[in-house]
Amino acid sequence: IIQAMSGLADLQGRNSGAPAYINTIMADKVAGLTLAYAIPMALYEREKSGLGQAIEVPMFETLVSFTLIEHLGGRTFEPPRGGMGYSRVLSPERRPYRTRDGFLALLPYTDAQWRRFFTLAERADLAADPRYASARTRAGNFDALYRDLADIVALRSTEDWLALLANADIPHSRVNPPEALFDDPHLAATGFFQRVEHPTEGTLTATAIPVRFSRTPGSIRRLAPRQDADRDMLDPD
């Protein structure tokens, strides 16, 4: 409901013609992360002043703030200097691109990265195209640029592109289904997926704490309680 109220569902559906929810509990998690940094800020202030205070993190305002950081657009100014919405993000052509046998996420960003990509793709004509020469000119031609990108990507297989881009310093990735993450070599090397023993549920898979502290690293010390366990502790009757 908060995704709908905040404008996020409308933005998510701009390219499909109908509002859509993001397939993760976005509002809940963004509000939780906002609270997670608000609490240390309040604790730090208490150390300075000796005074405590109440913290309120309303989900609606939090997700509106989260969404409009890039989409406030021309409404940033008074009077407005244009409409709302970040055109690069809202381009219907901005998506994972189909290769000859799968999909590839590919987003050159800087001028040098675009020139390097066009060179690797053997498209000197696009490297010389004034529409794509700089960030300023690309900003007015995102749809055409991403359509050209899609046409180029379709000419090679996913593995061919991964090999070609491996040392090119251009943002790219294969498109992983969630199931493939269990075999991801980086996540395996960092020990991201951990097996834990739950007192009532047996062996479970848990994700590691993604934030790393050099002196005081975090660890999983408490697992989710069974349903109503904490309530029973508060009200044994």
N, C-alpha and C positions, 0 to 999 in steps of 0.2 A: 504494500500500500504506500509506503514511504517512497519507493522508487517512482510510483505514479505521481505522488504529490510534488516531488522535488523537481520534476522535469526530466529525470533520467530515463524513464520508460519511453517518453516521447522521443528523446534524442536517439535512443537505442533502436527505435523503429523507423527512423527517417528514411532509411534506404529500402525498407521492405514494404512501406506503405501503411503499416499499422504499428501502434506502440507495442513494445516488447520488454519483458523483464530480462535482466542479466542473469545468467544461469549460475549464480552464486548468491549467498545471502549478504549482498553488498551493504545494505543499510545497517544491518546488525553489526557487521564486522568493522565498518568505518566508524560507527559510533563507539565501539569497544576500543579501537585503536586511538581514537581521539581522547577517550577517558584515560587510556593508559599513559598518555603524555601529560594530561591535565593534572593527574594526581602527583607525579614528581614535581611539577611546577609549584603546586600548592605546598608540598612538603618543603621545598627549597625556600619558599617565601616564609613559611612558619619558622624555619631555622633563623631567618633574618629578623623577623618581627616578634616571634614568640606567640603568634596568634593563629588559630585555626580558622577555617572558613568552609562553607558549603560549596560543593561543585555540582553543577547541573550541565548535562550534555544532552540536550534535546535532539532526538534522532532526525526530525524534520529539518531544522536549521543546519545541523551538521552535514546532512547529505546535500542540501542546497549549496552550502559553501564548497563542499568537495566537488560538485558538478560544475559550478559556475567559475571556478578558477580559470579554466580555459574557454568557457562558453559565454562569458559575460559580453565579450566582443565590444561592439560599438556602444553598448549601454553603459560601459565604464565611464563615459564622459557625459557631462551635463552642459548643454543639451546633447542628446545622443548623436554620435557620428556614424552610425550605421546599425545594422541589425545584430542579433545575437547568433552565436554558434561559431565554432572554430572550423573553418572550411576544410583544412587538411584532414582533420579527424572525421568530419562528416561526409567526405567524398564517398560516393557509392562504389568507387573503384578501389578503395583502400581496404584490402582484405588479403588473406592468404591466397597465393596465386597457384593455379593449376599447372603442374609440370606435365611431361609426357606420361608419367605414371603415378602421380600423387599430387602433393601440395607443398609449397614452400612459402615461408614467411620471409619477406625481403623488403627492407626499407632503407635504401641509401638516404642520407640526411644532409650532409654538408656538400658544398660545391665540389670539393675534391672527390668525395665518395661518388657522386653522380657521374663525374667525368671518368673516374676509374671504372665504374660499372659499364658505361657505354663502350669504353675501350675493350673491356673483357668480353662484352657481348658482340663486338665487331660492328658497332653501330656508330660510326664516326659522324653520320648525318645528324643523329640526335645529340651527340656531344657538341656539335656546332649550332644546334637549334637555339636561337635567342630566347625562346620561351622557357628553356630549361637551364639557362646559363648561370642564374644566381637565385638565391633564396627569394629575392623580391619578385623576379619574373615567374618563378615556379609557383609562388603564392596565388597567382591569378590563373594558373593552368593545371591545378592538381588533377582534375578529372582526366584530361588528355594525357598527362604525364603517367598516371597510374594505368591508363588503358594501354599505353605503349609498353609499360613495364610488364603487364599481364601477357601481351603478345610475345614479348621476348622470352619470358620464363617458360611459356608453353612449348618452346622449341627443343628443350633439353629435358633429360630425366632429373629426378630429384638428386640422385647420387652424383650426376655430372655437375649440377650446380653446387652442391656441397664441396666437391673437389675444387671447382674453379674459384669459389669464394673463400676457401679455407684460409688463405693468407692475404686477403684483399682489404682487410679492415673495413668491411661493409656489414652493417647489422643484418643478420640472417639466421634462419633456423629451419630445420624440418618441423612439420606440424605434428606434435606428439599427442596421441590420445592419452588420457590419464593412466591407462593400464601400462603404457610404455615407460612411464617414469620409474617403475620398479627396476628397470634394466638400464636406466640412464647411468653412464659411466661416471659422470661428475657427482651425482647424488650418491652413488656407491662409494666413491673415493672419500667423500666427506662423512659417510656413515649417517646419512640423513634419515633413512628408514630404520627404526629400531624396534626390536622385539621386547616386549615387556610382559611380566607375569601379573595378571590381575587376580586378586584373592578369590573372586567369585566367577569371573568370566574366562579364566584360563589365559592362554597365550594370545596376545594382541599385537598388532602393528601400530606403531606410533611415529609421528614425524618429529624430528629433532627440533630444538629451539633454533630458529634461523639466525638470531643475533648472537654474535660471538664477542665475549669479553676476554681480553688478554690475561687479566689478573684474577677475575672472579667468574669463570665460565658457568653458565647455567646448566641444569640437568633436570630430567624428569624424576621427581621425588614422590609425587602423589598422583594416583590415577583417578579417573572419574568414579565417584561412588555409585552404588546401586541406587535405583530410583527410591526416593524418599528417605535415604539413609541419613542425610543431614537433618531432615525434619524430625526423624525419630530421635536424634540426639537432643534436639531442642524441646521436643514434646513427647516424652516416652509413653505417655498415656494415649 
